[in-house]
Amino acid sequence: MTWFPERHARIFCAAVNYAAHRDEMGRGESGPHPMLFLRTPQSLVRAGEPLVKPANSESFDYEGELALVIGTAGRHIPRERALQHVAGWTPFLDGSLRDWQRHTAQFTPGKNFDRSGSIGPELLPAAAFGDYRRHSLSTRVNGETVQHTAIELMLHDVETLIAYISAFTELNPGDVIATGTCGGVGEKRVPQLWLKPGDVVEVEISGMAVLRNPVAAER
């Protein structure tokens, strides 16, 4: 059985957390604090299960990311102890419906279509993964690499994300923090590259099993 978050888990997502993605989206300079939004467990599927391209949008985009899972609860966690609260690491696909994402200034609708994202297939223990900064992230669509970055290039590092989130809520075991995507999203490619039924999306973090999902049409 592939690893998957419990239904009670909260899924915190960092937005525009790499300069290349910030710049391609035209968001200007980054602020002093991370930009965050939430995803629901219902918006995710396991590795190997179909992502669902919804019937009411043609703007289904991919965002490959590194995610961490909290192992030890904490509130007001200082940066220097942040990584002690990480149980493990896993690939994450933040599937995004761009038109719905921009209906208002809030990201929620476009980031929470049922079965539009994925996570897994394994939760690699923190000790086995080592220093997250030394790893890389790649996303592939139908075997073609469409995103690639060194993870050390994230703007707000993992320690900052954990410290910031735990300043307003207690982080609990099983909570997920997705650390943001890099440049190369489908919306900004020429021509645009939207996910469609029959596609296969892969997110690979160096040192761990690949997250792979086919895309299916909504019934």
LUMLUM-406559 format. One record per residue: z, y, x of N, C-alpha, C in turn; residue number from 1. Coordinates in steps of 0.05 Angstrom, whole numbers. Example, Ala and Ser with C-alpha at 12.3 -4.5 7.8 and 13.67 -1.06 7.14 Angstrom:
2
   n_up n_north n_east  ca_up ca_north ca_east   c_up c_north c_east num
    156    -114    264    156      -90     246    156     -66    264   1
    142     -45    257    143      -21     273    157       1    258   2
This chain:
219
   n_up n_north n_east  ca_up ca_north ca_east   c_up c_north c_east num
      0     -24     17      0        0       0      0      25     18   1
    -18      44     12    -18       69      27      5      86     20   2
     13     103     38     35      122      33     26     144     14   3
     45     151     -4     39      173     -23     66     186    -31   4
     66     213    -35     91      227     -42    103     217    -68   5
    129     218    -70    142      212     -95    136     234   -115   6
    138     227   -141    131      246    -162    148     271   -162   7
    173     269   -151    190      292    -151    185     310   -127   8
    168     302   -108    163      317     -84    150     344    -90   9
    158     364    -76    144      390     -77    124     391    -55  10
    101     403    -60     79      405     -41     73     434    -35  11
     84     444    -13     80      471      -4     55     473     13  12
     38     492      8     12      494      23     10     522     36  13
      4     522     62     -1      547      76    -30     555     72  14
    -36     580     65    -63      590      61    -71     607     85  15
    -97     607     90   -109      623     112    -92     624    137  16
    -86     600    147    -67      597     170    -81     592    196  17
   -108     595    197   -123      594     221   -141     619    221  18
   -144     632    244   -160      656     245   -189     652    237  19
   -201     629    244   -229      624     238   -233     623    207  20
   -214     611    193   -216      610     164   -209     637    151  21
   -190     650    162   -183      677     152   -208     695    155  22
   -221     694    177   -244      712     182   -268     704    165  23
   -273     678    162   -296      671     145   -292     678    116  24
   -266     679    107   -260      687      80   -257     717     76  25
   -260     732     98   -259      761      97   -232     772     89  26
   -210     760     98   -183      768      90   -170     789    108  27
   -183     798    128   -172      818     146   -150     807    163  28
   -133     825    173   -111      816     191    -90     801    176  29
    -78     782    190    -56      766     178    -31     782    177  30
    -15     777    156     11      790     153     32     776    170  31
     57     787    170     78      776     186     90     751    174  32
     84     745    149     96      721     136     73     702    127  33
     79     676    126     59      658     116     52     663     87  34
     26     658     80     18      659      52     20     630     41  35
     34     626     19     40      600       9     31     597    -20  36
     24     572    -28     21      565     -56     31     536    -59  37
     33     527    -84     43      500     -90     21     483   -102  38
     21     458    -95      5      438    -109     23     418   -123  39
     13     406   -144     28      385    -158     20     358   -148  40
     38     338   -150     31      311    -143      7     300   -159  41
      5     310   -184    -18      301    -201    -45     310   -191  42
    -45     330   -173    -70      340    -163    -80     324   -139  43
    -65     304   -131    -72      288    -107    -77     259   -114  44
    -93     246    -98    -97      217    -100    -91     205    -72  45
    -88     178    -72    -83      164     -47   -109     162    -31  46
   -106     155     -6   -129      149      11   -144     126     -2  47
   -171     129     -2   -188      108     -13   -194     111    -42  48
   -178     126    -57   -183      131     -85   -203     153    -89  49
   -217     154   -111   -237      175    -115   -225     202   -120  50
   -235     223   -106   -231      250    -114   -248     255   -139  51
   -238     272   -157   -253      276    -182   -266     304   -182  52
   -292     305   -182   -306      330    -185   -306     337   -214  53
   -292     359   -222   -289      366    -250   -315     374   -263  54
   -316     370   -290   -340      376    -305   -345     406   -308  55
   -323     422   -306   -325      450    -312   -326     467   -287  56
   -335     457   -264   -339      472    -240   -359     459   -222  57
   -376     475   -209   -395      465    -189   -387     474   -161  58
   -363     485   -158   -354      497    -133   -331     481   -120  59
   -335     455   -118   -314      437    -107   -316     437    -77  60
   -296     448    -64   -296      452     -35   -275     434    -21  61
   -279     429      4   -260      413      21   -244     431     39  62
   -220     423     45   -203      436      65   -186     415     78  63
   -194     406    102   -178      387     117   -154     400    130  64
   -131     386    129   -107      398     140    -88     376    152  65
    -69     385    168    -47      369     177    -23     375    159  66
    -10     354    149     14      358     132     38     344    145  67
     61     355    140     86      342     149    103     336    124  68
    121     316    128    139      308     106    167     311    116  69
    184     324    100    212      329     107    228     303    106  70
    244     299    125    262      275     126    291     281    122  71
    299     305    130    327      313     128    329     340    114  72
    346     340     93    348      364      77    359     388     93  73
    352     412     85    362      435      99    355     461     85  74
    373     480     87    369      507      77    375     526    100  75
    360     548    102    362      568     124    360     554    151  76
    339     538    154    335      522     179    325     541    201  77
    338     542    223    328      559     245    304     546    259  78
    287     563    270    263      553     283    269     532    304  79
    290     536    319    296      518     341    304     490    332  80
    312     487    307    319      461     296    299     451    275  81
    278     465    271    260      459     249    247     431    251  82
    238     424    274    224      398     277    243     374    274  83
    269     379    276    288      357     272    289     349    242  84
    278     365    225    277      359     196    252     345    187  85
    234     340    206    208      327     200    210     297    202  86
    204     282    181    204      253     182    178     242    193  87
    155     255    186    130      245     196    107     264    188  88
     83     255    196     59      271     193     37     255    180  89
     18     269    167     -3      255     153    -27     274    148  90
    -51     264    147    -74      281     139    -72     289    110  91
    -85     312    104    -84      324      77   -111     336     71  92
   -120     332     46   -145      345      37   -138     364     14  93
   -140     390     19   -134      410      -1   -160     417    -16  94
   -168     398    -34   -192      403     -50   -189     428    -67  95
   -210     445    -67   -207      472     -79   -231     477    -97  96
   -226     486   -121   -247      494    -140   -248     525   -138  97
   -268     534   -122   -268      562    -113   -270     582   -137  98
   -287     575   -157   -289      594    -179   -263     597   -194  99
   -249     575   -199   -223      576    -213   -202     588   -195 100
   -204     584   -169   -185      596    -151   -185     627   -153 101
   -208     638   -160   -212      667    -160   -212     679   -188 102
   -204     664   -208   -202      676    -234   -183     700   -234 103
   -161     697   -219   -142      719    -215   -134     720   -186 104
   -114     736   -179   -104      737    -152    -88     713   -145 105
    -80     696   -164    -64      673    -159    -82     648   -155 106
    -75     632   -135    -91      608    -128    -88     584   -146 107
    -67     584   -162    -57      559    -175    -79     543   -189 108
    -95     555   -207   -114      537    -221   -133     523   -203 109
   -145     537   -184   -165      525    -167   -155     505   -147 110
   -128     504   -144   -116      486    -125   -102     462   -139 111
   -104     460   -165    -88      440    -179   -103     424   -200 112
   -130     423   -198   -144      405    -216   -134     377   -210 113
   -131     361   -231   -122      333    -228   -140     318   -209 114
   -128     304   -190   -142      286    -172   -164     300   -155 115
   -158     326   -148   -178      341    -132   -172     341   -103 116
   -148     332    -95   -141      330     -67   -130     303    -60 117
   -123     299    -34   -113      272     -26    -95     275     -2 118
    -80     253      3    -61      253      25    -58     224     34 119
    -52     220     60    -48      194      71    -68     187     92 120
    -73     162     98    -62      138      86    -35     130     96 121
    -26     141    118      0      133     130     17     157    134 122
     43     152    136     62      173     145     70     165    173 123
     58     178    192     64      171     220     90     184    229 124
    109     167    238    135      178     245    133     200    266 125
    151     220    264    149      243     282    150     235    312 126
    167     215    318    169      207     346    143     195    357 127
    128     181    339    102      169     347     80     190    350 128
     82     212    334     61      232     335     64     251    358 129
     89     256    366     94      274     388     90     303    381 130
     82     319    401     78      348     398     54     353    381 131
     58     364    357     35      368     338     14     387    350 132
     22     405    368      4      425     379    -17     412    397 133
    -13     388    406    -31      375     425    -52     358    410 134
    -53     360    384    -72      344     368    -94     362    357 135
   -114     349    346   -137      363     334   -142     353    306 136
   -157     370    291   -163      364     263   -194     365    260 137
   -204     345    246   -233      345     239   -236     337    210 138
   -256     349    197   -264      341     170   -293     333    171 139
   -300     311    157   -328      302     156   -336     298    126 140
   -361     305    120   -373      300      94   -397     283     99 141
   -397     258     88   -419      239      92   -425     235    121 142
   -404     234    137   -407      228     166   -412     252    184 143
   -418     275    172   -424      299     188   -398     316    191 144
   -392     323    216   -368      339     221   -373     368    211 145
   -356     377    193   -359      403     181   -336     422    188 146
   -314     411    198   -292      427     208   -281     414    233 147
   -272     430    252   -259      419     276   -242     441    288 148
   -218     435    296   -201      455     309   -179     441    325 149
   -169     455    345   -144      448     358   -121     458    339 150
   -102     441    334    -80      448     316    -63     471    327 151
    -62     474    353    -46      495     365    -56     523    357 152
    -80     525    345    -91      551     338    -80     561    311 153
    -63     547    297    -53      557     272    -38     583    277 154
    -39     601    257    -28      628     260      3     628    257 155
     12     614    237     41      611     232     48     582    238 156
     62     577    260     66      549     268     85     534    249 157
     88     508    254    104      492     236    133     501    235 158
    144     509    258    172      518     258    175     543    240 159
    155     561    241    156      584     224    154     576    194 160
    137     558    188    134      549     160    160     537    149 161
    172     520    165    197      507     156    219     528    153 162
    222     545    172    243      566     171    239     584    147 163
    214     592    142    208      611     121    213     598     93 164
    202     574     89    206      561      63    235     555     58 165
    250     545     78    278      538      74    295     563     70 166
    284     587     75    299      611      70    301     618     41 167
    282     607     24    283      613      -4    289     588    -21 168
    287     564    -10    294      540     -25    303     518     -5 169
    320     501    -14    328      478       3    306     458      4 170
    298     452     28    278      431      32    292     404     30 171
    280     385     16    292      359      11    274     337     22 172
    286     314     28    270      291      37    247     285     18 173
    223     282     29    199      276      13    183     301      8 174
    194     325     10    177      349       7    155     349     28 175
    132     360     20    108      361      37    102     390     43 176
     95     395     68     84      421      76     57     417     89 177
     36     426     76      9      426      87      4     452    102 178
     -5     449    127     -4      472     146    -29     490    146 179
    -48     485    128    -71      503     127    -96     491    139 180
   -119     502    131   -145      492     141   -157     512    161 181
   -177     502    175   -191      518     195   -218     528    184 182
   -235     539    200   -261      549     191   -280     526    185 183
   -301     533    171   -322      513     165   -322     503    136 184
   -308     516    118   -307      507      90   -335     509     78 185
   -339     493     57   -365      491      45   -376     516     33 186
   -358     532     22   -367      557       9   -380     576     29 187
   -372     576     54   -382      595      74   -404     584     92 188
   -413     559     86   -435      548     102   -461     558     90 189
   -482     557    106   -509      566      96   -528     543    101 190
   -538     530     79   -530      535      51   -502     525     45 191
   -491     534     23   -464      525      15   -464     494     11 192
   -441     483     18   -438      454      17   -415     447     -3 193
   -423     442    -28   -403      434     -48   -401     404    -50 194
   -377     393    -55   -374      365     -58   -386     356    -85 195
   -399     333    -85   -412      322    -109   -407     292   -111 196
   -410     281   -135   -406      252    -138   -424     237   -118 197
   -412     216   -106   -426      200     -86   -420     208    -57 198
   -409     232    -53   -401      240     -26   -377     225    -17 199
   -373     225      9   -348      213      21   -337     235     40 200
   -311     241     36   -298      261      53   -277     247     70 201
   -276     255     96   -257      244     114   -242     267    128 202
   -216     264    130   -199      282     146   -186     266    168 203
   -191     274    193   -180      259     216   -162     277    232 204
   -138     269    236   -119      281     255   -118     263    279 205
   -122     273    303   -122      255     327    -96     240    328 206
    -97     214    333    -73      198     337    -64     185    311 207
    -78     188    289    -69      175     265    -93     165    248 208
    -87     148    229   -108      136     212   -123     158    196 209
   -148     153    191   -165      173     178   -160     172    147 210
   -159     195    135   -158      198     106   -187     199     96 211
   -194     179     80   -222      177      71   -222     173     40 212
   -239     189     26   -241      188      -3   -269     192    -12 213
   -278     175    -30   -304      181     -44   -300     202    -65 214
   -322     214    -74   -321      234     -95   -335     222   -120 215
   -322     224   -143   -332      214    -168   -334     237   -189 216
   -350     233   -209   -353      253    -230   -330     249   -250 217
   -321     270   -262   -301      269    -283   -313     255   -307 218
   -298     236   -319   -308      222    -342   -303     239   -367 219
